[in-house]
Amino acid sequence: MRQRLAVAVICSTAVVLFSLPIIAAALPQSTLHPAGRGAELIAGLFWWMAGGALLIWALVIGIAWYAQRTDRQPWSTTALRRFIIIGGAVFPTLVLTTLLVWGLWLLAPLRAEPGTDALRITVIGEQFWWRVRYPDGTDNQIELANELWLPVNEPVELLLQSRDVIHSFWVPALAGKMDMIPGRTTRLLLEPNRTGSFRGACAEYCGASHTFMALQVRVVERLQYEAWLAAQRAPAMMPTDALALAGANAFLRNGCGACHTIRGTAAGGRVGPDLTHVGSRLSLAAGTLTTDSDTLARWISHAPTIKPDARMPAFEVLPAAEITAMAAYLEALQ
């Protein structure tokens, strides 16, 4: 009975150890399904470490099984001391030293300097969202919120900053994480090698809505990236729909332009996200909501309830018709 229980424990443990990496690789935010050069190096190190751990685990289980099944005389003091020194000190030291040297060697390619012509994008962490700035070749900058578009197979250097507390930028499928420290600019090199949509997050606890601080990264072909960038350069179009037009007037009348910018209008606030093309974005409130008129209306009227400690105030006192109109206007900003 004892032997059967031991076999069951060993088999179930092995199944769990082998299954966890496979399950993790299928998740949308996984470093085990790399889509960038940095993530590939990190994933390679993980698999070698996991393989070594499984080998050591199998060796220990094998020794325990052998000791249980074999009827032998006790080891001599000399043999036992040799076994402990080699198995408990020499072997682990060699394995851990090898992994340490390998991990330190990986720092060089992960921290390599990009070329002078590489794309440089500024990402600023704020409670609790991401301000993303693209240079457009002039004194102006294209600004987005919680969304990062990158061309595939090209190195991109992110200039990481923080406006308030320490954040940590991490898109597991593309590269390792990097802290964003107030008063400093840290740098992270990304080189995506596969198109697709990848989820990022803040990896450093930064306040009550830390868990609601996601980032969407879209990696596309160069031509698609250029077309998207050209569309982002354009100012907002004035709506022609009567409801959306009423929402544009309500947006300015209620002082929303004091915090938000909509290029092409009188709204020029710098406190909150730039909303010039908010209707075309992949998500709202840093991955918390979808971008449609219903969720936009919910966000306008109940933002602090959806994201605790967010700086966006609630506008519950506004008439429902005005909130609906403003939501329609924001949805139309494509």
C-alpha positions as CSV (number, residue, x, y, z in Angstrom):
1,M,0.0,0.0,0.0
2,R,2.8,2.4,0.9
3,Q,4.6,1.6,-2.4
4,R,1.4,2.3,-4.4
5,L,0.9,5.6,-2.6
6,A,4.6,6.6,-3.3
7,V,4.1,5.7,-7.0
8,A,0.9,7.8,-7.2
9,V,2.6,10.8,-5.6
10,I,5.6,10.6,-7.9
11,C,3.5,10.3,-11.0
12,S,1.1,13.1,-10.1
13,T,4.1,15.4,-9.2
14,A,5.7,14.6,-12.6
15,V,2.5,15.4,-14.4
16,V,2.1,18.7,-12.7
17,L,5.8,19.7,-13.3
18,F,5.5,18.8,-17.0
19,S,2.1,20.4,-17.5
20,L,2.6,23.8,-15.8
21,P,5.0,25.1,-18.5
22,I,2.7,23.9,-21.3
23,I,-0.3,25.6,-19.7
24,A,1.6,28.8,-19.1
25,A,2.8,28.9,-22.7
26,A,-0.8,29.0,-23.9
27,L,-1.8,32.1,-21.7
28,P,-2.1,35.5,-23.4
29,Q,0.5,37.0,-21.2
30,S,3.3,34.4,-21.1
31,T,7.0,34.7,-21.4
32,L,7.1,31.0,-22.4
33,H,5.5,31.9,-25.8
34,P,8.0,34.5,-26.9
35,A,7.4,37.0,-29.7
36,G,10.6,39.0,-29.2
37,R,14.3,38.5,-29.1
38,G,14.6,39.4,-25.4
39,A,11.8,37.1,-24.4
40,E,13.4,34.3,-26.4
41,L,16.6,34.5,-24.4
42,I,14.7,34.6,-21.1
43,A,12.5,31.7,-22.2
44,G,15.6,29.7,-23.2
45,L,17.1,30.2,-19.8
46,F,13.9,29.1,-18.2
47,W,13.6,25.9,-20.1
48,W,17.2,24.9,-19.3
49,M,16.6,25.7,-15.7
50,A,13.4,23.7,-15.7
51,G,15.1,20.8,-17.5
52,G,17.9,20.8,-14.9
53,A,15.4,20.9,-12.0
54,L,13.5,18.0,-13.5
55,L,16.7,16.0,-13.9
56,I,17.7,16.7,-10.3
57,W,14.2,15.8,-9.1
58,A,14.3,12.5,-11.1
59,L,17.7,11.7,-9.7
60,V,16.6,12.3,-6.1
61,I,13.4,10.3,-6.6
62,G,15.5,7.5,-8.2
63,I,17.9,7.4,-5.2
64,A,15.0,7.3,-2.8
65,W,13.3,4.5,-4.7
66,Y,16.6,2.5,-4.9
67,A,17.2,2.9,-1.2
68,Q,13.7,1.7,-0.4
69,R,13.8,-1.3,-2.7
70,T,17.3,-2.5,-2.0
71,D,18.3,-4.6,0.9
72,R,21.9,-3.5,1.5
73,Q,24.2,-3.1,4.4
74,P,24.5,0.5,5.8
75,W,27.2,2.6,4.1
76,S,30.5,3.2,5.7
77,T,31.2,6.6,7.2
78,T,33.6,7.4,4.5
79,A,31.2,6.5,1.7
80,L,28.4,8.4,3.3
81,R,30.5,11.5,3.8
82,R,31.7,11.3,0.1
83,F,28.1,11.0,-1.1
84,I,26.9,14.0,1.0
85,I,29.9,16.2,-0.1
86,I,29.5,15.4,-3.8
87,G,25.7,15.2,-4.0
88,G,24.9,17.9,-1.5
89,A,27.7,20.5,-2.1
90,V,29.8,20.0,-5.2
91,F,27.0,19.1,-7.7
92,P,24.6,21.9,-6.6
93,T,27.4,24.4,-6.6
94,L,28.5,23.5,-10.2
95,V,24.9,23.6,-11.5
96,L,24.0,26.9,-9.8
97,T,27.3,28.5,-10.8
98,T,26.8,27.5,-14.4
99,L,23.2,29.0,-14.4
100,L,24.5,32.2,-12.7
101,V,27.2,32.7,-15.3
102,W,24.8,32.0,-18.1
103,G,22.2,34.5,-16.6
104,L,24.8,37.2,-16.3
105,W,26.0,36.6,-19.9
106,L,22.4,37.2,-21.1
107,L,22.5,40.7,-19.6
108,A,24.7,42.0,-22.4
109,P,22.3,41.2,-25.4
110,L,19.3,42.2,-23.3
111,R,20.9,45.6,-22.6
112,A,22.4,46.2,-26.0
113,E,22.3,49.7,-27.4
114,P,20.0,50.1,-30.5
115,G,21.3,52.0,-33.6
116,T,21.0,55.7,-33.9
117,D,18.1,55.3,-36.4
118,A,16.1,53.0,-34.1
119,L,12.5,54.0,-33.2
120,R,12.4,55.6,-29.7
121,I,9.1,55.8,-27.8
122,T,8.5,57.4,-24.5
123,V,6.3,55.5,-22.0
124,I,5.2,57.2,-18.8
125,G,3.7,55.3,-16.0
126,E,0.9,57.1,-14.0
127,Q,-1.7,55.9,-11.5
128,F,-3.1,53.9,-13.1
129,W,-2.5,54.0,-16.8
130,W,0.3,54.4,-19.4
131,R,1.0,57.6,-21.4
132,V,2.7,56.6,-24.7
133,R,4.4,59.3,-26.8
134,Y,5.6,58.8,-30.4
135,P,7.9,61.3,-32.1
136,D,6.4,62.5,-35.4
137,G,9.5,64.2,-36.9
138,T,8.5,67.7,-35.7
139,D,8.3,69.4,-32.3
140,N,5.0,67.7,-31.7
141,Q,4.4,64.3,-30.4
142,I,1.6,61.7,-31.0
143,E,0.2,60.7,-27.7
144,L,-1.8,57.5,-26.9
145,A,-2.9,55.9,-23.7
146,N,-2.4,52.2,-22.7
147,E,-1.6,51.2,-26.3
148,L,1.7,50.6,-28.0
149,W,2.1,49.8,-31.7
150,L,5.4,48.4,-33.0
151,P,6.8,47.4,-36.4
152,V,7.9,43.7,-36.6
153,N,11.6,42.8,-36.9
154,E,12.8,46.2,-35.9
155,P,14.6,47.3,-32.7
156,V,12.7,49.8,-30.6
157,E,14.0,51.6,-27.6
158,L,11.5,52.5,-24.9
159,L,12.3,55.5,-22.7
160,L,10.5,54.7,-19.4
161,Q,9.5,57.3,-16.9
162,S,7.1,57.7,-14.0
163,R,5.0,60.7,-12.9
164,D,4.2,59.5,-9.3
165,V,5.4,56.2,-7.8
166,I,7.6,53.3,-8.9
167,H,6.0,51.3,-11.7
168,S,7.4,48.4,-13.7
169,F,6.9,47.9,-17.4
170,W,6.5,44.3,-18.5
171,V,5.3,42.7,-21.7
172,P,6.3,39.1,-21.0
173,A,6.0,37.9,-24.6
174,L,8.4,40.6,-25.8
175,A,11.1,41.2,-23.2
176,G,11.9,41.3,-19.5
177,K,10.6,43.9,-17.1
178,M,12.1,47.3,-16.3
179,D,11.3,49.6,-13.4
180,M,10.0,53.1,-14.0
181,I,11.4,55.4,-11.3
182,P,10.3,59.0,-10.6
183,G,13.0,61.5,-11.6
184,R,14.9,59.0,-13.8
185,T,14.6,57.6,-17.4
186,T,15.3,53.9,-17.7
187,R,15.6,52.2,-21.1
188,L,14.3,48.9,-22.4
189,L,15.1,47.4,-25.8
190,L,12.3,45.6,-27.7
191,E,12.7,43.6,-30.9
192,P,9.5,41.8,-31.8
193,N,9.8,39.0,-34.3
194,R,6.2,38.0,-34.6
195,T,3.1,40.0,-35.4
196,G,0.1,39.9,-33.1
197,S,-1.5,41.4,-30.0
198,F,0.3,41.0,-26.7
199,R,-0.7,42.0,-23.2
200,G,1.6,44.0,-20.8
201,A,1.1,45.0,-17.2
202,C,2.6,46.9,-14.3
203,A,4.8,44.5,-12.4
204,E,5.3,46.7,-9.3
205,Y,2.5,47.3,-6.8
206,C,1.6,51.0,-7.3
207,G,-1.7,51.5,-5.5
208,A,-5.3,50.5,-5.2
209,S,-5.9,50.0,-8.9
210,H,-2.5,48.3,-9.7
211,T,-4.3,45.3,-11.0
212,F,-6.2,47.5,-13.5
213,M,-3.1,48.8,-15.2
214,A,-2.8,46.7,-18.4
215,L,-1.2,47.6,-21.7
216,Q,-2.0,46.3,-25.2
217,V,0.9,46.0,-27.6
218,R,0.2,45.5,-31.3
219,V,3.1,44.3,-33.5
220,V,2.3,44.8,-37.2
221,E,4.1,44.9,-40.6
222,R,6.0,48.1,-41.4
223,L,3.4,49.3,-44.0
224,Q,0.5,48.7,-41.6
225,Y,2.5,50.6,-38.9
226,E,3.1,53.6,-41.2
227,A,-0.6,53.7,-42.1
228,W,-1.6,53.6,-38.5
229,L,0.9,56.3,-37.5
230,A,-0.3,58.5,-40.3
231,A,-3.9,58.1,-39.1
232,Q,-2.8,59.0,-35.5
233,R,-1.2,62.2,-36.7
234,A,-4.5,63.6,-38.0
235,P,-6.6,65.8,-35.7
236,A,-10.0,64.7,-34.6
237,M,-12.8,65.1,-37.1
238,M,-15.9,67.1,-36.1
239,P,-18.8,64.7,-35.9
240,T,-21.8,65.0,-38.3
241,D,-24.2,62.9,-36.3
242,A,-26.5,65.0,-34.2
243,L,-26.0,63.0,-31.0
244,A,-22.2,63.0,-31.3
245,L,-22.2,66.7,-32.1
246,A,-24.3,67.4,-28.9
247,G,-21.7,65.3,-27.0
248,A,-18.8,67.4,-28.4
249,N,-20.5,70.5,-27.1
250,A,-21.2,68.9,-23.7
251,F,-17.6,67.7,-23.5
252,L,-16.3,71.2,-23.7
253,R,-19.1,72.8,-21.7
254,N,-18.6,70.5,-18.7
255,G,-14.9,71.2,-18.5
256,C,-13.5,67.9,-19.7
257,G,-11.0,69.7,-21.9
258,A,-9.3,71.0,-18.8
259,C,-7.9,67.4,-18.3
260,H,-8.0,65.9,-21.7
261,T,-6.6,66.9,-25.1
262,I,-8.5,66.3,-28.3
263,R,-6.4,67.7,-31.2
264,G,-8.4,69.9,-33.5
265,T,-10.6,71.2,-30.7
266,A,-10.4,73.6,-27.8
267,A,-9.7,70.7,-25.4
268,G,-6.0,70.9,-24.5
269,G,-5.7,69.4,-21.0
270,R,-2.6,67.5,-20.0
271,V,-3.7,65.8,-16.8
272,G,-5.5,62.8,-18.3
273,P,-5.1,60.7,-21.5
274,D,-5.2,62.3,-25.0
275,L,-8.6,61.3,-26.4
276,T,-8.0,62.4,-30.1
277,H,-8.7,58.9,-31.4
278,V,-10.0,57.2,-28.3
279,G,-12.8,55.5,-30.3
280,S,-10.3,53.4,-32.3
281,R,-8.3,52.2,-29.3
282,L,-8.2,48.5,-28.2
283,S,-9.5,49.1,-24.7
284,L,-10.5,51.8,-22.2
285,A,-9.1,52.6,-18.8
286,A,-5.9,50.6,-19.2
287,G,-7.5,47.3,-20.3
288,T,-10.4,47.5,-17.8
289,L,-13.2,48.1,-20.3
290,T,-14.0,47.7,-24.0
291,T,-14.3,50.8,-26.1
292,D,-17.9,51.3,-27.0
293,S,-20.6,53.9,-26.1
294,D,-22.1,51.9,-23.2
295,T,-18.8,51.4,-21.4
296,L,-17.7,55.0,-22.1
297,A,-21.0,56.2,-20.5
298,R,-20.3,53.9,-17.5
299,W,-16.7,55.3,-17.2
300,I,-17.8,58.9,-17.4
301,S,-20.4,58.5,-14.6
302,H,-18.7,56.0,-12.3
303,A,-14.9,56.0,-13.0
304,P,-13.8,55.9,-9.3
305,T,-16.1,52.9,-8.7
306,I,-14.6,51.0,-11.6
307,K,-11.0,52.0,-10.8
308,P,-10.4,53.0,-7.1
309,D,-8.2,56.0,-6.6
310,A,-8.2,56.9,-10.3
311,R,-7.9,60.7,-10.8
312,M,-10.9,60.7,-13.2
313,P,-13.9,62.1,-11.2
314,A,-17.4,60.8,-11.3
315,F,-20.0,62.8,-13.2
316,E,-23.1,61.2,-11.7
317,V,-24.8,64.6,-11.4
318,L,-24.9,65.2,-15.2
319,P,-28.1,64.4,-17.0
320,A,-28.1,60.9,-18.5
321,A,-28.8,62.4,-21.9
322,E,-25.5,64.4,-21.7
323,I,-23.5,61.4,-20.6
324,T,-25.0,59.4,-23.5
325,A,-24.2,62.1,-26.0
326,M,-20.6,62.5,-24.7
327,A,-20.1,58.7,-24.9
328,A,-21.4,58.7,-28.5
329,Y,-18.9,61.6,-29.3
330,L,-15.9,59.8,-27.8
331,E,-16.8,56.5,-29.6
332,A,-16.9,58.5,-32.9
333,L,-13.3,59.7,-32.4
334,Q,-11.8,57.1,-34.7
